[in-house]
Amino acid sequence: MGNDLLKAKMVVDKEFKISEIDPRIYGSFIEHLGRAVYGGVYEPDHPTADEHGFRQDVMDLVKELQVPIVRYPGGNMVSAYNWEDGVGPRAERPRRLELAWRVIETNEIGTNEFMDWAKKVNSEVMMAVNLGTRGIDAARNLLEYCNHPGGTYYSELRKQHGYNNPHNIKTWCLGNEMDGPWQVGHKTANEYGRLAAETAKAMKLVDPTIELVSCGSSNTAMPTFPEWEATTLDHTYEHADYVSLHQYYGNRDNDTANYIASSLDMENFIKTVISTCDYIKAKKRSKKTINLSFDEWNVWFHSNEQDKQIEPWSIAPPQLEDVYTFEDAILVGSMLNAMLKHSDRVKIACMAQLVNVIAPIMTENGGGIWKQSIFYPYYYTSVYGRGVALQPVISSPKYDSKDFTDVPYLDTSVVYNEEKEELVIFATNRHLKDLLHVDIDIRSFEDYQVVEHVVLENDDVKAVNTLKSESVKPHLNGESSVTDGKLSTVLPKLSWNMIRLRRNK
């Protein structure tokens, strides 16, 4: 078997700090797309629906994930969206052709309803404004509607709509993927940069306390990447607080070893954007540092073929309903690691999306609910990955794959929660056949003992969860123990692990 041959070493020290982790790194995303809203978060006829029509079974799972922020209402959809269509009496709201996904938008759910839902699941909202078909005017009006206390046209309109108190939305996206030719209102870098800068200035006059996200490239394959970031930030640098990153991965060639190394591409993307931001900082001789909002990330490729069959102009058809495999969950665990390793600059991230649409949570209309394979790494990292990210010193055997060289078999991130006196190690073994023995020096964590070692493993890389059967779920029988300041752990072949230690009082 060669099981004894595969060994890795790590040193974890509480002084090797990367950064305090911004909880918003565990955010998610709900777009008016497919069954994310209608049939996902909102289904008034459902047996679990509350008085507002929100599915309580969905809310329970979202609360379990402890999602701190949800991006809304898009996505591509926002680039032709009139926010006014989604407020006021429901009976008077127009039905619209939604151009991004070519469906009918009923506008039953809009800004106020979504704010109600977010409150119920203990989440903030990251609101996107339309910089495709609209601009400065619509953005400042929406902000006034949402955040201004009262005494003006839009703040009083909100009160007429039954919302006396302002929503106080703090984080705003200046459009979505404006470099994409598929975007309604697609712009060149200079066109977008100018519009975004002027919109940002107007919005900060309305409410100086908000934070703004400038659009980065839609993905690393864009021919303009990273020139787009450099050009747009030249305009928005002093007005925005973050730049966005979007990236999806898929195992189209059915090459597991190569696919699960994709998080290296994600790390490279993050580093490239950081260096581009810092180049503009130097060019402008600015004292300000721009941080990153990785506000769309996930695995997305399974549903591409089905989606071509959808009848145009239907209402909430099943779109982008990827069924996630065990190997997808392994990659999602590593993508979370990639962001934690760069938590000094990645402050916001949104797994796209939350329900039904490329999502960890799936529902049946009128029926049940289940957790996809990717739910678990997201759940454990969100719940236990709070505190300070530490920089471990790692020595791991490596492999080469089609697109990557020197891929470490051990992929890990480490979080120290001083308040709870907890040390949490998230670790993936990328080896497809062998166990990985890891020796971890934790001498700076005196009297720390293993509380639990959670393992996500499966002999079938293509195993999936359905409403009726859950074949991909974690167990708690991981092998980890501490002796004399050394944590010894065994990571099963192709597995994602969470090892949680706590100080003995």
Secondary structure, 3 states (H helix, E strand, C coil): CCCCCCEEEEECCCCCEEEECCHHHHEEECCCCCCCCECCCECCCCCCECCCCEEHHHHHHHHHHCCCEEEECCCHHHHHCCHHHHCCCHHHCCCEEECCCCEEECCCCCHHHHHHHHHHCCCEEEEEECCCCCCHHHHHHHHHHHHCCCCCHHHHHHHHCCCCCCCCCCEEEECCCCCCCCCCCCCCHHHHHHHHHHHHHHHHHHCCCCEEEECCCCCCCCCCCCHHHHHHHHHHCCCCCEEEEEEEECCCCCCHHHHCCCHHHHHHHHHHHHHHHHHHHHHCCCCCCCEEEEEEEEECCCCHHHHCCCCCCCCCCCCCCCCCEHHHHHHHHHHHHHHHHCCCCEEEEEEECCECCCCCEEECCCCCEEECCCHHHHHHHHHHCCCEEECCEEECCEECCCCCCCEECEEEEEEEECCCCEEEEEEEECCCCCCEEEEEECCCCCCEEEEEEEEEECCCCCCEECCCCECCCCECCCEEEEECCEEEEEECCCEEEEEEEEECC
